[in-house]
Structure formats: structure tokens, C-alpha cells
Amino acid sequence: MTVLPRAALAMSKEAAAAVLTPEPLAELSQVCVLIADPVLDDFTTPEALDVLRDVEVLVTGWGCPPLDAAALAAAPRLRAVVHTAGSVHGHVTEECWDRGIEVASAASANALPVAEYTMSMILLTGKRVLENAREYRAARDRKDWLSTPPDVGNFGRTVGILSASLIGRRVIELLRPFDFRVLLHDPYVTGAEAAAWGVEAVGLGDLFERSDVVSVHTPLLPATRGLVSRELLTSMRPDAVLINTARGAVVDQDALADVTGAGRIRAVLDVTDPEVLPSDHPLWTSDNVLITPHLAGSQGNEWRRLADLAVAEVARWASGESFAHPVRRDSLGRIA
């Protein structure tokens, strides 16, 4: 008879209530001995120390404290971390890897809604939907549709994908049924690999110069901070679109404000740096910029997808199988 592992929840109480609703929580309880209360959002309290003493698996989420040396010392039996969100950078520490703790993440599940948002914005910007809707509301009259400029529409547009991350690859998949040319820049992807995906591998400069839309999917790392520079932004085609669903600091926002403010290009930003821009930041008032409040990732009913993946991973680990969605120490330098 299989002995189920002891597991606990480590995240903010709000994240636990949102993601692990009663049904997935009941399913999780079938594949482990789950200590659902208390939800651990502080590893130093007496209640947390009592739970950590015997726990073998931590199901983590947004708001999980760092699993540092002190937390790990309090959890001598901990052998696995299953994250119900994407990035594990905030809580999985070097000490976790040194101890050989296995890590899984729901990043692949969270990638889908981000890719869907990106795909939607590519199509909407190609038809200039937001601009036309704004003008239509103001004029209360319709233009002659036969006078539409020839550069409006989605036939034969060139879409540039910056980074073949989980999300970047999902966007490439979603683009396949459409009449787009797709370029990719990722230093870790060979030309042969890109060709197998049906895209063209290009240099960073070429990506920005040749694309009608550039979609940013690179993680924020020391090497990628400010990667989308003023030089790259000013090299974009007139009326081209920059879409950023990655991290705000990947883009030089001062340069972006200048280029969009001058009417040179358009931008769709689901992320900024800081996350909420100062109220007087020029990007707020630019007619060429759409800013959304970091909503591309999983929300509402999409959280169930994260919970389902986490339950499946705990079940696999409990039965002695390897994780289907592991996070490897050697890949941390190039993932979000």
C-alpha cells in the first residue's frame, strides 16, 4: 500500500483561496496527506514550524516566503516543491538546489492565457480596432471603409517573437493558422530548430527592423534589463507595434515614451516598471499606447488550470514518477 506524502500549502492566504478552491483542494487531498490549515505565509511562526517539521511536499503559490537555510532547517523531510504559478525565482533558493529538492512549476499552464492575450492584441492592432473604436465613438459616424489604408489588416504581416520562452513558443503555435510571417530571436535556438517550428531565426536588430509587430517574451535577467533599447525602438517600422507581456524593465520605457509620443510606433503594455507607473508618466496619455493592469496571466477561472497541473504533479511524485513540468537548476539563468 502506497504511503501518501505529507504536504502543506505555502503562499499568501489570498492566493490559496483564489487558486485552490474546494474542488481542486479535495482532489489534492486524495494524492497526499494535506495540511491545508494553516496556509504558510511566514515560515518563522510556531504554527509554521510545527507543520514544516514533518512536511515532504510544499505546494507553493504567489506570496510564498523564500525557502532559505532557516526554513529548510525547519523542514528536514522536505523533498519536493510544486508551484501553482509560474516563476520560482522568488522562493526557491540555492539552498533548495543544494539539498536536492525537486521542483515543479505550473508555468506551462500560465503560459496559455498570456499567449492568448498576445494573439488577441496582434489581431486587434492589425485591424487598428482600438483606434477606430475611439474615433467612431467621438464622430458617431462611419468612415468610407473603401478608403482604408493598405497597411491596415492582418494579411501577410510580419510578427517578431523575442524569446522562445514557454509563452513565446505558445504564441508561435497560435500564430500558425494565420497568414503571418513569423521571425524569432533567441540566442539559445538554432536556425534548424526555428525552421522546424515554421519560423525564421534572425538577429536582434533584424527582428525589430523587419517586424510589423514585436512581441516581447524574454525573462527579466541581468542580461535582459533594458534589452529593448532606444536604438531598437527607433529602428522599428513606422506604425509598428511593440507588445510586452514579459517584464516592464526589459524595455527602455523612457525611450518607448518618446517614440510612441512622437507617433512613430504603437505599444501594448501589460507590464511596466514600476508595475503601476507614476500618474504623470507620459505613457499614460499617449494615444499610441494601451496599458493593461498585468491581466494577461491566469485570472478567474483560468486559475483552475494552475491548480489542476499542481494536483497532477503531486500525484506523479507521490507515485514515484518524475515531474512532468520540472524546473531545473541549470535552466534558471534563462527562464522567468
N, C-alpha and C positions, 0 to 999 in steps of 0.2 A: 504494500500500500504506500503510495507516494505521500511523503510528509510535505505539506504546503509550507512555503517560506513565510516568515513574519514580515509584514510590510506596514509602512506608515506613510502619511501624506506630509510633504514638506513644501509649503507655498504659502501665499497670503490666504487668509480665510475667504476673502472675496474671490480669489482665483479658484479656490476649491469649490465654492458654492456655484460659480458660473460654469466651470468645465465638468466637474464630477457631480452631475445631477443624480437623483436617486437611482435611475436605471443603470447607468454605467458603474455607479458605486456598488450596486448589488452584484453586477457581473464581475467586478474586481474582487469582491468578497468570495466569489466562487473559486478563484485561482490562487488565493493567498489568504493567510490569516491577517486580516486587515485591521489595523488600529486606526480608525477613522477620526477618532476624537481623543486627544486634541490634534488639530491641524498644526503642524510645527512651523511657525514663522519666526522662531527665536530658539536657537539650539542651546541656550545657556540657562533656561528656566528649569526648576526642579522637575516639572511635568515632562519637559522635553528630554531631560537626561534619563528619566525613568523609561521612556519609550525607546530612546536610542540604544539603551543597554542591550536589548535583545533583537533589534531590527536587522533584517538581512537585505531588504529591498526598500529603497526610498522612492516613492512616486512623487516627483517634484513638479513644480509649475512656477508661474510668474510670482515673484516675491520670495522665492526660496533663499534663505541665507547662504553665504558661502560655506562649503564643506571644507573648512580649513583643518589644520592639525588638531585643534582643540575639539572640534565637532567629531572628527574621525576617532580621536582617542576615546570619546564618549560612546562610540558605536563600533565596538571591536568586532562584531559579527557582520557588519555591512559589507556586502559583496556586489551590489548592483544598484544603479540609479536609472530610473525610467522617467524621462522628462515629457510632460504633457504639452510642451510648447516647442519652440524652435531652438534658439541658441542656448548652449550650455555654458557659455563663457562666464556668466555672472556667478555661477555657484559651483561648477566642477573645477577643482583646483589641481595644481601639480601634485599635491599630496594624495589626491584620489588616484591619479595615474600611477604614482609611485607604489601605492598599495595594491595595484592590480584590480581596482574596482571596474566592473563592466558598466558601460554607459550606453543608453539608447535614447533617441530623441524622436519627437513627432514632427520634426522639421519638414519631412516629405509631405505630411498631411497639411501642414500650414502653408506649404508652397502653392497648393492648388488655388485657394481664393486670391492670393496675390497675383498669380498668373492670370486668373480670370479678370481681375481688375485691370491689369496691364493690357490684356487683349481688348477689353471694352474701350479703354482710353485710346488705343491705337485706332480702332474703328471710328470712334466718335470724333477724334481730332482730324482724321482723314476727310470726313464729311463736314468739318467745321460746325458741328452740331451746337456746341455751347455758344459760339459767337453768333450763329444765325438765330438761335432761340432768343438771345439777348436783344438783337436788332429787331426781331419780329415783335417782341413784347413792347419795345419802345415805339415802333412805327405803326403797329396794329394794321399793317398792310403787307402784302406779299410781293417780293421782287419777281421780275420776269425770270423764271427758272432756266430759260434757254440762254440767259446771259451769264450763267455760272462759269467762272474761270476754269480753264482746262486743268489746272493743278489741284482742283478740289475733287476728292473721291479716293477710293482705295484700290483702284486697279493699277497694278504694276508699281506700287510704292515700294521703296527700299527701307526695310526695318533693320536697324543695327542693335544687336544684343551685346551688352557689355557684361561679360562673365557668364560662363556656362555653369552657374550655381544650380542648386535644385530648382529654384524658381526660374532661372534663365532657361534651363532645359525644358521645363513645363511650358514656358511661353513659346519656345520653338515648336513643341508638339502642337500647341493650339493654333499656331500660325499656318500649319501645313495645308488645311483645306482652302486657304485664301490665295488670292493672286498677288502675293508679295515676293519680292526678292529679299532674302534674309542674309545678313552679314553677321559674323561673330568675331569678337575679340576676346580671347582668353589665353594667356601665356602657357597654360597647362594643357591646352587642347591642340592636337596636331591637325594639319590640314586634312589628313586622311580621315581622322575621327569626325571633323566637321563635315566633310563630304558625305560620310555615312549618315549624318543627321539631315542631309539635304541643305546645308548652309555653306557659305563661303568664309573661310578663316581669313581675317585681314589684320593689318596693324592698327594700333590705336588711332593714329591720325587718319587713316583711310576710313575707319568706321564713322568718324564724325564728319568727314568731308563728303562722303558718298551717301549718307543715310538721310531719308526724309523724316525718320523717327529714330531716336536713340533711346533705348530703354536700359536703365542702369540697374544691374543686379549684383554688383560686386559687394562683398562684405566690407565693413569698416575695419581696416587693419592699419598699422603704422604706414605701410607702403601705399595704401589706397586713400589716405586722408588728403583731400584736395586733388584727387586724381583727375577729376573733370575740371580742367583748368580754364582760365580765361582764353588761352590760345586755342584750346579745343572748341570752346563755345563759340568763339568768333569765326572759327573755320566752318561752322555748320551752314548748310544751305539756307538761303532766305526762306523764312516761314517754316523751317524745320521745327520739330517738336522734341523736347527732352522730357522723358518720363523718369521719375525717380521714386522707386518703391523700396530702395535699399536702406541707406542711411544718409541723413542730410549732409554730414561732414564729408562725404565722398565728393561733393560738388562745391566749387568755389562760389558761394552764394552771393558775394558782393559782385563778382563778375556776371553771374546769372541775372542779378537785378539790373545791371547796366545793359546787358544785351537784350533782355526782354523788354525793359523800359524803353529802349530805342526802337522797339517794334521789329527787331531783327529776327528773332525766333520766338517760339511759344514754349511753354513748360507746363507740365502736370506734376505736382509735387505732393506725394502722400507722406513724405518725411522732410523735416527741416532740421536745422541746427542753430539754436536750440529747438526742441520738439515743438514748442509754441513760440513763434517769432515775436520779437517786441512789437507792440501795437503800431509803432511808427515805421516799421520796416517797409521799404518800397515794394517788396514782392506782394504785399497785401493788396496794394492799389493798382497793380499792373493789370491792364485789360488782357494781356497775353499770358497770364499765369492763372492756373487753377490750383488751389491748395486745399487738400482734404486732410482731415484730422487723424492720420495714421489708421485708416479703416480698411486698408487692403487685406491685411491679415485676417485670420479667423475671428469671426464675431457671431454672436447669437447662436443660431442653430448649427453653424459651422464648428463650434467648439466640440460638438458630439464626435466629429471626425477625429479630433485630437484624443479624446477620451477612449474611443474605440481602439485606436492604434496602441495606446498605452496599455489597455487591458490585454490586447493580443500579445504584446511584448512580455508582460509579466507572466502570462500563461506559457509562452515559449520557454522563458528562463526557468520557470518552476518545473517544467517537464524535462529539463536538461538540454534543451536546444539552444543554439546561438541566437542572438538577437537578429531580427530581420532588418532593423534600421539602427545599426550600431554607430556610435561616434568613436573614431579612432584618435588616439593622441597625436599621431603623425600627420593628421589632416587639419588640426586646429589652426595652423598658420594660414589656411586659405579658405576657411568657412566662417560663416557668421557666428 
